[in-house]
């Protein structure tokens, strides 16, 4: 039974200040087109404007796909059926993961919808509608998963209520960090839309309602994320673009994100993670942003895998190197640091201790692919995944979280 739950108190700017990824207080500036000026202490170097100007100049790389697989954002039908079967059987570790997932506030069919709103503002005060949107995106996605696992239509209709409320209302996403809102929240909402589109109860979503949701994505979200910014900031747009492309069944948008993943000189894979070492371009910033980047790359690769593309294996499984480097360091070990490797517009002089030892709920996805599916060695990633198991909620709306349920193989 799902008991009614009160709406959690809004997060204040004081609470958000130390940890909010790419949030209002996070230095340096997160603008897509930044003024390249050296500010603050400890800066190892700042690239010239040409770094961003040439970020998408590489020759086109396309997926080679002629169609997209559905459901195909984070979870295939096989994945969804595995969750349902394992939970019904009470099999470990899925049942432990499910118990954590089902107990979460956003998984309740009694969740009270926060939106929709006509305008959402992130990064500029007041941030009207920002928390409402990410709360609702979490609840839409988690209720969609709950629907498939339990067969309880209350969850299905809650997910659809949320999706339709934003489809009907949303007109603008703005603010200094509009790209982050569109990318991060759009990715989560797209995962919910994909599940409900292809598995929802018969007659629960009309063709016209679905078309309106696609139009919302393509007219409001996509224009904010198709100019990829620098470092993790740009990656959030890239993640949103890939997930939204699948939910909209738009192969052109998918190929745009696929191309950026491989070639963008400020937020492509080899700019985010250093080949040969696994150092992240924001390892000198703090460990929260570093793990935000790794988890988002894993989400991209997971969706690519469902589409038949081994993005996990790109650049000799470079993402695995990133996970291993970061897990090793955050477990208390010593790792090398190259101060010349950073973002296009910002380098850090030393490896950051800020947030060291605090792990995000991102490790099960990488562990299950690289170790259990691909048979690779990942001792540090495996150690973190085991320590977190069953993996819990994500930070805010940044990732799916709950990887023990969602990604165990």
Secondary structure, DSSP 4 states (H G I P E B T S, - for coil): -----PPPPPPPHHHHHTT-TT-TT-SS---SS------SS-EEE---THHHHTTT-SPP-----SS--SS-SS--HHHHHHHHHHHHTT-TTHHHHHHHHHHSGGG-TTPPP----SEEE-SSSS-TTHHHHHHHHHHHHHHHHHHHHH--HHHHHHHHHHHHHHHHH--EEESTTHHHIIIIIHHHHHHHHHHHHHHSPTTSS-HHHHHHHHHHIIIIIHHHHSS--SHHHHHHHHHHHHHHHHHTT-HHHHHHHHHHHHH-TTTSHHHHB-TTT--BTTTTT-HHHHHHHHHHHHHHHHHHHHTT---TTHHHHHHHHHHHHHHHHHTT------TT-S-SS-EESS---TTTTPPPTTHHHHHIIIIIIT----HHHHHHHHHHPSP-PPSTTSS---HHHHH--
